[in-house]
Amino acid sequence: PIAGVDSEGIMSNLGRKNIAGIGMSALSLGASYRLTRDLTVFADLSAFSAVDTGGLTPPTGVDSVSKSLATELDLAMRYRYSQNFYVAANYAILMPGSFFTDYYGDTTDVNANNLYLELKWRF
């Protein structure tokens, strides 16, 4: 998730609820910087790992599966027009970890990219 912006990254929106049976842990580092009174930029880097991959039987036939699920980079820029309204441009890239290569085989060039615009009005 991006601190200070209501949106979340790809893994937060899609992945966490779809990973069943292996559990997941996340380590994130985020930062924000106010460029002007109304313009702020945000960055968040997260590493996602499986908690337990011992019970999996991958179709690739390997004996064990890596716990490295993915790394995600989220970037955002928010412009606050007023106290109650802001616009944010968000970009996220999810890079699969070696878990997916072990489990599914070749995962070359399968990064997930997400670019979206967020409008928020509080009333």
C-alpha positions as a LaTeX table, in Angstrom:
\begin{tabular}{lrrr}
\hline
Residue & $x$ (\AA) & $y$ (\AA) & $z$ (\AA) \\
\hline
Pro1 & 0.00 & 0.00 & 0.00 \\
Ile2 & 1.08 & 3.55 & $-0.63$ \\
Ala3 & 1.23 & 5.64 & 2.53 \\
Gly4 & $-0.93$ & 8.73 & 2.38 \\
Val5 & $-2.95$ & 7.60 & $-0.64$ \\
Asp6 & $-6.07$ & 5.48 & $-0.23$ \\
Ser7 & $-5.13$ & 3.11 & $-3.06$ \\
Glu8 & $-3.12$ & 0.00 & $-2.62$ \\
Gly9 & $-0.77$ & $-1.89$ & $-4.88$ \\
Ile10 & $-1.35$ & $-4.92$ & $-7.05$ \\
Met11 & $-0.58$ & $-7.52$ & $-4.39$ \\
Ser12 & $-2.83$ & $-5.78$ & $-1.88$ \\
Asn13 & $-5.75$ & $-5.67$ & $-4.29$ \\
Leu14 & $-5.37$ & $-9.01$ & $-6.07$ \\
Gly15 & $-2.88$ & $-11.34$ & $-4.50$ \\
Arg16 & $-3.37$ & $-11.53$ & $-0.77$ \\
Lys17 & $-6.88$ & $-12.90$ & $-0.90$ \\
Asn18 & $-5.97$ & $-15.40$ & $-3.65$ \\
Ile19 & $-3.03$ & $-17.04$ & $-1.86$ \\
Ala20 & $-4.59$ & $-19.79$ & 0.21 \\
Gly21 & $-2.91$ & $-22.51$ & 2.21 \\
Ile22 & 0.63 & $-21.14$ & 2.25 \\
Gly23 & 0.19 & $-17.93$ & 4.22 \\
Met24 & 2.03 & $-14.76$ & 3.32 \\
Ser25 & 4.31 & $-12.29$ & 5.03 \\
Ala26 & 5.27 & $-8.86$ & 3.74 \\
Leu27 & 8.15 & $-6.50$ & 4.40 \\
Ser28 & 7.60 & $-2.95$ & 3.16 \\
Leu29 & 9.56 & 0.27 & 3.09 \\
Gly30 & 7.85 & 3.49 & 2.10 \\
Ala31 & 8.62 & 7.17 & 1.84 \\
Ser32 & 6.87 & 10.36 & 0.91 \\
Tyr33 & 8.11 & 13.85 & 0.08 \\
Arg34 & 6.11 & 17.05 & $-0.13$ \\
Leu35 & 7.32 & 18.94 & $-3.20$ \\
Thr36 & 5.00 & 21.91 & $-2.66$ \\
Arg37 & 2.19 & 22.71 & $-0.25$ \\
Asp38 & $-0.27$ & 20.78 & $-2.45$ \\
Leu39 & 1.92 & 18.26 & $-4.32$ \\
Thr40 & 3.32 & 15.13 & $-2.64$ \\
Val41 & 5.11 & 12.10 & $-4.10$ \\
Phe42 & 5.08 & 8.63 & $-2.56$ \\
Ala43 & 7.09 & 5.42 & $-3.06$ \\
Asp44 & 6.65 & 2.01 & $-1.48$ \\
Leu45 & 8.75 & $-1.13$ & $-1.99$ \\
Ser46 & 7.41 & $-4.44$ & $-0.70$ \\
Ala47 & 8.75 & $-8.00$ & $-0.64$ \\
Phe48 & 6.19 & $-10.80$ & $-0.24$ \\
Ser49 & 7.09 & $-14.29$ & 1.00 \\
Ala50 & 5.17 & $-17.51$ & 1.56 \\
Val51 & 5.07 & $-18.75$ & 5.14 \\
Asp52 & 4.77 & $-22.47$ & 4.35 \\
Thr53 & 5.31 & $-24.12$ & 0.96 \\
Gly54 & 5.95 & $-27.64$ & 2.29 \\
Gly55 & 2.57 & $-29.11$ & 1.34 \\
Leu56 & 2.62 & $-27.97$ & $-2.30$ \\
Thr57 & 3.05 & $-30.35$ & $-5.21$ \\
Pro58 & 4.09 & $-28.22$ & $-8.19$ \\
Pro59 & 3.12 & $-29.31$ & $-11.71$ \\
Thr60 & 6.76 & $-28.71$ & $-12.73$ \\
Gly61 & 7.82 & $-31.74$ & $-10.65$ \\
Val62 & 10.41 & $-29.94$ & $-8.50$ \\
Asp63 & 10.87 & $-31.23$ & $-4.96$ \\
Ser64 & 10.60 & $-27.88$ & $-3.19$ \\
Val65 & 9.27 & $-24.42$ & $-3.95$ \\
Ser66 & 10.91 & $-21.11$ & $-3.07$ \\
Lys67 & 9.15 & $-18.89$ & $-0.55$ \\
Ser68 & 9.87 & $-15.71$ & $-2.57$ \\
Leu69 & 6.44 & $-14.72$ & $-3.94$ \\
Ala70 & 7.02 & $-11.25$ & $-5.39$ \\
Thr71 & 8.48 & $-7.78$ & $-5.13$ \\
Glu72 & 6.29 & $-4.76$ & $-5.75$ \\
Leu73 & 7.13 & $-1.12$ & $-6.38$ \\
Asp74 & 4.34 & 1.44 & $-5.95$ \\
Leu75 & 4.74 & 5.09 & $-6.96$ \\
Ala76 & 2.19 & 7.87 & $-6.59$ \\
Met77 & 1.85 & 11.60 & $-6.97$ \\
Arg78 & $-0.99$ & 13.40 & $-5.20$ \\
Tyr79 & $-2.20$ & 16.93 & $-5.85$ \\
Arg80 & $-4.54$ & 18.38 & $-3.24$ \\
Tyr81 & $-6.91$ & 20.92 & $-4.80$ \\
Ser82 & $-8.63$ & 21.68 & $-1.53$ \\
Gln83 & $-9.00$ & 20.26 & 1.95 \\
Asn84 & $-11.74$ & 17.94 & 0.65 \\
Phe85 & $-10.55$ & 17.03 & $-2.86$ \\
Tyr86 & $-7.40$ & 15.51 & $-4.33$ \\
Val87 & $-6.22$ & 13.76 & $-7.48$ \\
Ala88 & $-3.55$ & 11.05 & $-7.40$ \\
Ala89 & $-1.74$ & 9.28 & $-10.23$ \\
Asn90 & $-0.60$ & 5.81 & $-9.17$ \\
Tyr91 & 1.72 & 3.26 & $-10.78$ \\
Ala92 & 2.51 & $-0.22$ & $-9.48$ \\
Ile93 & 4.68 & $-3.00$ & $-10.85$ \\
Leu94 & 4.62 & $-6.51$ & $-9.41$ \\
Met95 & 7.63 & $-8.68$ & $-10.23$ \\
Pro96 & 7.06 & $-12.40$ & $-9.54$ \\
Gly97 & 9.54 & $-14.17$ & $-7.28$ \\
Ser98 & 11.15 & $-17.55$ & $-7.75$ \\
Phe99 & 8.09 & $-19.25$ & $-6.20$ \\
Phe100 & 6.26 & $-18.87$ & $-9.52$ \\
Thr101 & 9.19 & $-20.16$ & $-11.57$ \\
Asp102 & 9.46 & $-23.21$ & $-9.30$ \\
Tyr103 & 5.73 & $-23.85$ & $-9.33$ \\
Tyr104 & 4.72 & $-22.95$ & $-12.91$ \\
Gly105 & 7.98 & $-23.09$ & $-14.87$ \\
Asp106 & 9.14 & $-20.20$ & $-17.06$ \\
Thr107 & 7.74 & $-16.86$ & $-15.89$ \\
Thr108 & 9.89 & $-14.59$ & $-18.05$ \\
Asp109 & 8.37 & $-11.18$ & $-18.73$ \\
Val110 & 5.20 & $-11.65$ & $-16.72$ \\
Asn111 & 5.43 & $-8.54$ & $-14.57$ \\
Ala112 & 2.06 & $-7.04$ & $-13.73$ \\
Asn113 & 1.74 & $-3.30$ & $-14.29$ \\
Asn114 & $-1.03$ & $-1.10$ & $-12.99$ \\
Leu115 & $-1.49$ & 2.59 & $-13.81$ \\
Tyr116 & $-4.54$ & 4.43 & $-12.56$ \\
Leu117 & $-5.92$ & 7.80 & $-11.58$ \\
Glu118 & $-7.64$ & 8.33 & $-8.26$ \\
Leu119 & $-10.08$ & 11.14 & $-7.44$ \\
Lys120 & $-11.20$ & 11.61 & $-3.86$ \\
Trp121 & $-13.85$ & 13.98 & $-2.61$ \\
Arg122 & $-14.65$ & 14.09 & 1.09 \\
Phe123 & $-18.00$ & 15.46 & 2.17 \\
\hline
\end{tabular}
